[in-house]
């Protein structure tokens, strides 16, 4: 038997949540009263996230960007907000470090942080409780020793760095302040996606979980017989059988149904990065295995 499957619903981000950051925002908030020139950049708040739009013409007056595609080109989230938009095609970047402070609403708790699409060397996580003060401060190295299996590799193989980080067990006082510092001294720090939320336990993960990728790359032969490769994105697929207690089976199915068209973080086994999936999921089964348990076939597909 493996560890249990947990689901994390990402915190709903907004200006009231992202209370501080060192990532600047060159765009200005769109105004119906302003006239914009060709290539002027603005942002519009959509689902709490700042979305960037660029003007396609001059004398651009009172044309709402989200509903005026002939006047505005959508370019996704602004650089400041790209790590919070749950998209596979964008990320936040800044020279040397990215520093963000998230202030949870008074009714919200969070015990899990997940960062994906990292290009950095260290990540520092701090938690301040509104009553107890500073309760957590830990720095994580992203150096990956996994491929180092002997002294030769230790001396001569290039250093590899992790592109994901999962931190669980954070002090989860309501209304806490979480500060994350992503550092790449001498380079550009990048974070593709950041998830903060509270874990919900679903059931036990049975041994035998499977991982694979869905690759969108293509290759073909040119007129001279040379093989031409066109690398494209890929998505990870993780599948496992989950044992769910019958007494909570209905509640679990309701929870999974509510998450069916939304991005969630699925943690099959926190000891393995390959078994953490930020994306969507499908499940089937519900077959009674014993008087107290049912078995569900579960598959999660990443957004990147």
N, C-alpha and C positions, 0 to 999 in steps of 0.2 A: 504494500500500500504506500502510495506517495503522499505528499502534502495535500492540503485541501485547496479547492478552487475558490478564489475570492474575486469579487467584482468591485471595482472602484469607479464611482461616478465622478467625473471631473467637476471641480468647483466651477460655478458659473462666474466667469470673470467680468469685471467692469471697472470703471474708474474708481469706484469706491473700494474695490479689492486690490487693484494694483496701485498702491499708495505711494510707491517710490521706485525709481529706476535710474540708472546712469545712462540708459540708451536714449539718445535724443530723438525728437520727432520733428522733421522738417516741414511736414504738411500742416496746414491750418484747417480748422473745422469749417466745413462748407456752410455758407450763409446764403439765403435766398436774396438778400439785399446787395450782395457783392457781385461785381462783374469780373469774370475771369478771362485771362488771356490764353492763347494757345499754349499748351503744355504746362499750364498751372496745375499744381498738385494740391489736393485737399483730402480730408478724411471725413468719413461718415460713420457713425456708430451703429453697427448692425449686430444684434445679439450680444451686446456688451463689448464687442471688439472693434477697434478702429480699422476701417477698411479704406485703402488708398484708391483714389480715382485721379485720372489725368485728363485735363480738358483737351478735346479734339478740335476746338475752334476758338477763335477770339470772340469778343462781345458775348460771352457766355453768361447770361443773366437768368436767374430763377429757373434753372433746369435741374431738378433733383437728380443727382448722379445715379442712384439705384434704379431709376425708371426712365433714364434718358440715354440709351446706349449710343445714339448718334452724336451726342454731345460729350460723353464721358467714357473713358476706357477704365474698366476695373482691373486693378493690379494686385488684388488680394490684400492681406493685412499689411499695415505699416510695419517697418522694421521693429519698432518697439513692441508691437503686439503679435508678431508672426509666431512666436513660440507658444501662444495661447489660443491659436485658431483651429487646432486639431486638423491641420492640413498636412498632406505629405509633400507638398510642393513648395513650402516656404519655411523660413527659420529666421531667428533673430541673430544678428552678428554685431560684434563690436571689438575694436582693437583691445587686446590685453584682458579685458574682463567684462562680464555681464553681471550686473548686480540688480536684483529685483526684490522688493518687499511686498508681501501679500498679507493684507489684513482681513482675516475671516470675519464674516458677519457674526453678530452676537449669538445667532442660533446655529452656526455651522461649526463642525469639528473636522479635523483632518489628521490621520495617523500615517499617511502614505504620500511619498513624493516619487515621481517617476520622470526622468529626463531621457529624451530620445534624440537621435541625430546630433550627438555632441561632437564637437571638435575642441577639446580642452585638455588640460592636464590635471586639474583638481576641481573639486566642488565642495564648497563649505555650506553647511546647512545650520541655521540658527532658529530657535523657537523661543518666543517670549510669551508667557502666559499673562493675561490681563490682571491676574491676582498674585501669582507667585513670582512674576518677573522672568528673568532668563532661566530657562529650564533645559535647554539642549543646545549644544554647540559642537559640531563634529566636522572634520575635513576629510574628504575621501579622495584618495589618489585614483586616477583613471588608468594608470599603467596596468597592462594586462599580462600577468606572468604565465598565463595558461599554456602557451606554446613552448615555454622554457622547461625542458625535461632533462637537461644535462649541463655540465660545465661549459662545453663548447658553445651550446646555444646561448648560455648566460653571457659569455664573453663576446660573441660575434654576431648573433642575430640582432636585427634592428628592434628597437623598443616599439611595441604595439600598444595603442591606447583604446580603451573601451569607448564605444559610442552610445552606451546606455548606462543608466544608473537607477537602481531601485532602492529606496530607503523606506523601511517599514518600522513600525513601533515608535513613531514620533509621539511626544506628549500631546494629547488631543483635547486640551481644554477649549471650551467654546470661546470663539472670538480671539483666538491666538494670532500672533503676528509671526509669519514665516519669512525669513530672509535667506535667499539663495545667491551665492556668489560663484560664478563659473569663470575659471581663470585659465588663460593661455599666455603666459609671460613670453613676450617676443613674437607673438602671433596674433591671430584673430580668433577670438572665442565665438563659438557657434552653438546654438541650441535649436533643434528643430521643433520639438514639442515638449511642453511641461504640463504634468498632471499632478494636481494636489487634490486629495479627497480622502474619504473614510471607507475602509474596506468592509465589505459585506460577505460573510462566509456562506458558500453555497452547498458544498459537500466535499467528500473525500475523493482525491484523485487516485484512481487505480494505477498500478504499475503498467507500463506499456504505452505511455503517451507517445505520439508520433509527431514529427516536425518535417516540413518540406517547404519549398518555395514555389510560387507561381511566377515564372519569369516571362516578362514581356519583351525581352530582347529578341532580335531576329538576325538571321544570317542568310546569305545567298551567294551564288557564284557569279562573278562578272564574266565578260565575253572571253577572257583569257583563262578562265578556270580557277581564278584566285578566289578564295573564300573571303567574303566581306562581312564583317560583324558590325551590327548596329546595337550597341548596348542601350538598354532601356531599364525602367524601374522594375522592381520585383516586389512581391508581397509574401509574407510568411504565413503559413498555415500550420496551426497546432490543433491536434485532436486528441481526445482522451475520453475514457468512460468515467463518469462521476457518480458516486454513491450518495444519494440524497435521502435523508430521513423522511419516512412517510408522513410524519406528523407536520412537516413543513413543506411537503411537496407542492401543494397548491400555491403557497406563498412564493416559493422559488419560481414556479412557472409564471406567476404573475409578474415577478421581478424581471425575468428574462424577456417576457413579452413586451414589457415597458421599454426595455433597452434595445429592442430589435432594430430600430432605425436610427440609433445614436451611437456615437463613439464611446466606448468604455475601455478601461484597463482590466484585462483578464489575467490573473496571476494563478497559473496552474501549480507552480512550484517555485518559490522565491529563490531557491538555491541555484537555479539555472536561468540565465538571461534569455535563452532561446524559448523558455516556457512562460515569458511575459509578453503579452500581446496587447497592443493598443489598436483597437479596431472594432470590428463587428463580429457577431457570433450567430451560429445556428445550432440547434439541438434537436434531438429526436429520442424516442424511447419512452422512458417512464415505466419500464417493465418492472414489476415487483420481483425483487431478488430474494427477499425474505420478509417475514412479517413486519419488520421495522425499517427496511431499506428498499429503495428502487434504484435502478441503474439507468442513467441517461447518457446517450452518445452526444458529445459536445465538440464543436469545431469553431475556432476563432480565426479570423483573417485580419491581418494587420493592415493599417492604412498606408504603410510604407515598407 
